[in-house]
Amino acid sequence: MKIALIGYGKMGKEIEAVAIERGHEIIFKFDKNIEQQVSSEKLKKVDVAVEFTQPEAAYENYLKCFEARVPVVSGTTGWLEKLPDIKHICNTENQTFFYASNFSIGVNIFFRLNKMFSKLMNTIPGYDVSIQETHHIEKMDAPSGTAITLADDLINNFELKKTWVKESTVNPSELVIRSIRKDTVPGTHTINYDSSVDYIELTHSAKNRKGFALGAVLAAEFVQTHKGFLGMENLLDF
């Protein structure tokens, strides 16, 4: 498989290592620190583009990939107001886009557990719930896309919570997401159910970036035989 990496930061380099380990070839590396610019002409020479950049650049990168009719795998977060447009393009122009707020297999099992557990806790009175996420100091967006996914899924199943907010609230219908930026932490997410007599914590902690990179490469392999708007629930067959 011939891959274009759009974004060649720490995640891009980790994806490159995993892709080569799995027998794939990196044809282009597009990055703000590399003179090579994203172009649809160059993208026509690859089988898939893997995009991990910044929110302000992501949407235009997707459009260039679509112009080249190249499947996109993206883990960039913070741009989701444009998500309906991407879904529309996939549906009307037969394009392929694989998006995940987190490509870690373990995190996606955690997503599944969150849905199941929030349904259970919804039937038990006396508990409030909050989310805390911790990442490295270079992560730009807060809360993380992973925390937002957890929050959205929880709100869909836990009737007390109607929306999420950052850091603090006095409104019991608002789900608090606290964000910490610390050292080189790859990513830790905790869901805390607190009552007057005890608390229950569900936590996922990444040890390094390799789990995220492996998931992205598996997604790149997956889009070779699947089309449309896709996600980890398709890859993992949840």
C-alpha positions in Angstrom: 0.0 0.0 0.0 1.3 3.5 -0.9 0.7 6.0 1.8 0.8 9.8 1.9 1.3 11.2 5.4 -0.3 14.6 5.9 1.2 15.8 9.1 4.7 14.6 10.1 4.8 15.3 13.8 5.2 12.7 16.5 2.1 10.8 15.4 3.1 11.0 11.8 6.5 9.5 12.6 5.0 6.8 14.7 2.5 5.9 11.9 5.4 5.8 9.4 7.3 3.3 11.6 4.2 1.0 12.0 3.3 1.2 8.3 6.8 0.2 7.2 6.8 -2.5 9.8 3.6 -3.9 8.2 5.1 -3.8 4.7 3.7 -0.5 3.4 5.5 2.4 1.6 5.4 6.0 2.5 5.4 8.0 -0.8 4.9 11.5 0.4 5.2 13.4 3.7 3.4 16.7 3.8 4.1 18.9 6.8 4.4 22.6 7.6 8.1 22.0 8.5 8.7 20.3 5.1 8.8 22.2 1.9 6.6 19.7 0.1 3.0 21.0 0.0 -0.2 19.1 -0.1 -1.3 18.8 -3.7 -4.0 16.7 -5.4 -1.6 15.9 -8.2 0.8 14.2 -5.9 -2.0 12.5 -3.9 -3.2 10.8 -7.1 -0.1 8.6 -6.8 -1.0 7.0 -3.5 -3.6 4.5 -2.2 -4.5 6.4 1.0 -3.8 9.6 2.8 -3.4 9.5 6.6 -4.0 13.0 8.0 -2.9 14.1 11.5 -2.6 17.9 11.5 -4.3 20.9 13.1 -8.0 21.8 13.1 -7.5 24.9 11.0 -5.8 22.9 8.2 -7.7 19.6 8.3 -10.8 20.4 6.2 -8.8 21.9 3.2 -6.6 18.8 3.3 -9.6 16.6 3.1 -10.9 18.4 0.1 -7.6 18.0 -1.7 -7.7 14.3 -1.1 -11.2 14.1 -2.4 -10.2 16.0 -5.5 -7.6 13.3 -6.1 -10.2 10.6 -5.2 -7.9 9.2 -2.5 -9.4 7.6 0.7 -8.7 9.7 3.8 -7.9 8.4 7.3 -7.9 11.2 9.8 -7.4 11.6 13.5 -7.3 15.4 13.7 -9.8 16.8 16.2 -11.3 20.2 16.8 -12.9 20.6 13.3 -16.1 18.7 13.7 -18.4 21.6 12.8 -17.6 20.6 9.2 -18.4 16.9 9.8 -21.8 17.1 8.1 -20.2 18.5 5.0 -17.7 15.5 4.9 -20.5 13.0 5.3 -22.5 14.7 2.5 -19.5 14.6 0.2 -19.0 10.9 0.9 -22.6 10.1 0.2 -23.0 12.2 -3.0 -19.5 11.9 -4.5 -18.7 8.3 -3.5 -15.7 9.3 -1.5 -14.1 7.5 1.4 -13.3 9.1 4.8 -12.4 7.2 7.9 -12.5 9.3 11.1 -11.8 8.5 14.7 -11.2 10.8 17.6 -8.9 8.1 18.9 -7.5 5.1 16.9 -6.4 3.1 19.9 -8.1 -0.3 19.9 -8.1 -0.2 23.7 -9.8 3.3 23.7 -12.5 2.1 21.4 -13.2 -0.8 23.7 -13.3 1.9 26.5 -15.9 3.8 24.4 -18.0 0.7 24.2 -17.7 0.1 27.9 -18.7 3.7 28.6 -21.9 3.3 26.6 -22.8 0.1 28.5 -21.9 1.4 31.9 -23.7 4.7 31.5 -26.9 2.8 30.7 -26.5 0.8 33.9 -25.7 3.9 36.0 -28.7 5.7 34.6 -30.9 3.3 36.6 -29.1 3.9 39.9 -29.9 7.1 41.9 -27.5 9.2 43.8 -24.5 9.4 41.4 -23.1 12.4 39.6 -20.6 11.9 36.8 -17.6 13.9 35.4 -14.7 13.3 33.0 -11.1 14.2 33.3 -8.5 14.0 30.5 -4.7 14.4 30.7 -2.4 14.9 27.7 1.1 16.2 26.8 1.7 19.9 26.8 1.9 20.1 23.0 -1.7 19.0 22.5 -3.6 22.1 21.3 -7.3 21.3 21.7 -9.0 20.9 25.0 -11.0 19.0 25.8 -9.6 16.2 23.7 -11.7 14.6 20.9 -11.7 11.4 22.9 -13.2 13.1 26.0 -15.8 14.7 23.8 -16.7 11.3 22.3 -17.0 9.9 25.8 -19.2 12.8 26.9 -21.5 12.6 23.9 -22.0 8.9 24.4 -22.6 9.3 28.1 -25.1 12.1 27.6 -27.1 9.9 25.2 -27.5 7.3 28.0 -27.4 9.1 31.3 -30.6 11.1 31.5 -29.4 13.6 34.2 -26.8 15.1 31.8 -28.0 17.2 28.9 -24.8 18.9 27.7 -21.1 19.1 28.5 -19.0 22.0 29.7 -15.3 22.7 30.4 -13.8 22.6 33.9 -16.7 23.4 36.3 -20.4 24.0 36.7 -23.1 24.5 39.3 -25.8 23.1 37.0 -26.5 19.4 37.6 -27.6 18.9 34.0 -24.1 19.8 32.7 -21.4 17.2 32.4 -18.0 18.6 33.4 -14.9 17.8 31.4 -11.6 18.8 33.1 -8.5 19.0 30.9 -4.9 18.8 32.2 -1.8 19.4 30.0 1.2 17.8 31.6 4.7 16.7 30.6 4.7 14.0 27.8 1.5 12.1 28.8 0.2 10.3 25.7 -3.3 10.3 26.9 -5.3 9.4 30.1 -9.1 9.5 30.3 -11.1 8.9 33.5 -14.9 8.8 33.9 -15.8 9.4 37.6 -19.2 8.4 39.1 -19.4 10.1 42.6 -22.0 9.6 45.3 -22.2 10.5 49.0 -21.0 7.0 50.0 -18.5 6.0 47.3 -17.1 6.6 43.8 -16.4 4.5 40.7 -13.7 5.3 38.3 -13.3 4.0 34.7 -9.8 4.8 33.3 -7.9 4.2 30.1 -4.2 5.2 30.1 -2.1 5.0 27.0 1.5 3.9 27.6 2.8 5.4 24.3 1.7 6.4 20.8 2.2 3.0 19.1 -1.4 1.9 19.9 -2.8 5.0 18.2 -0.5 4.5 15.2 -1.4 0.9 14.7 -5.1 1.7 14.7 -4.5 4.4 12.0 -2.6 1.9 9.8 -5.3 -0.7 10.3 -7.8 1.9 9.2 -5.7 2.7 6.1 -5.7 -1.0 5.2 -9.5 -1.2 5.9 -10.4 1.6 3.4 -8.8 -0.3 0.6 -11.8 -2.6 0.6 -14.5 -0.4 2.2 -16.1 2.8 1.0 -18.1 5.7 2.5 -18.0 7.4 5.8 -16.3 5.0 8.2 -15.2 4.7 11.8 -13.6 2.4 14.4 -17.0 0.7 15.0 -16.8 -0.5 11.3 -13.2 -1.7 11.7 -13.8 -3.5 14.9 -17.3 -4.7 13.9 -19.0 -3.5 17.0 
